[in-house]
Amino acid sequence: MENDLAYAMLDGFPITRSHSLIIPKRHVLDYFGLSRDELVACDLLIKEAREKIQADDNSVEGFNIGANCGSVAGQTIFHCHLHLIPRRAGDVEEPRGGLRHMIPGKGAY
């Protein structure tokens, strides 16, 4: 999928089946460098990819959306890309806290 400002593709190292990346066409370091138009273009692709994933796989019940901004946040590819990660019941023992589990011990609350 693509539009004038961004495109979507499957992640080469997916953490779940259908894990997708939304990538702006203009080189920009991270999410915070995106223009308003690029943000809208990426958001449209996130929603389009979500619809396709759900149409193709009825086991998907939720999603995580994320971006790593800076090396201390885990960024290893220094071109902005947004992760759309499909979630299925039972894919982790305790999903409560979601992205908060990036820092050990902070997910449970």
Beta strands, then each sheet from edge to edge (+ up, - down):
strand 1: 6-10
strand 2: 20-24
strand 3: 60-66
strand 4: 82-88
sheet 1: 1+ 2- 4+ 3-
end
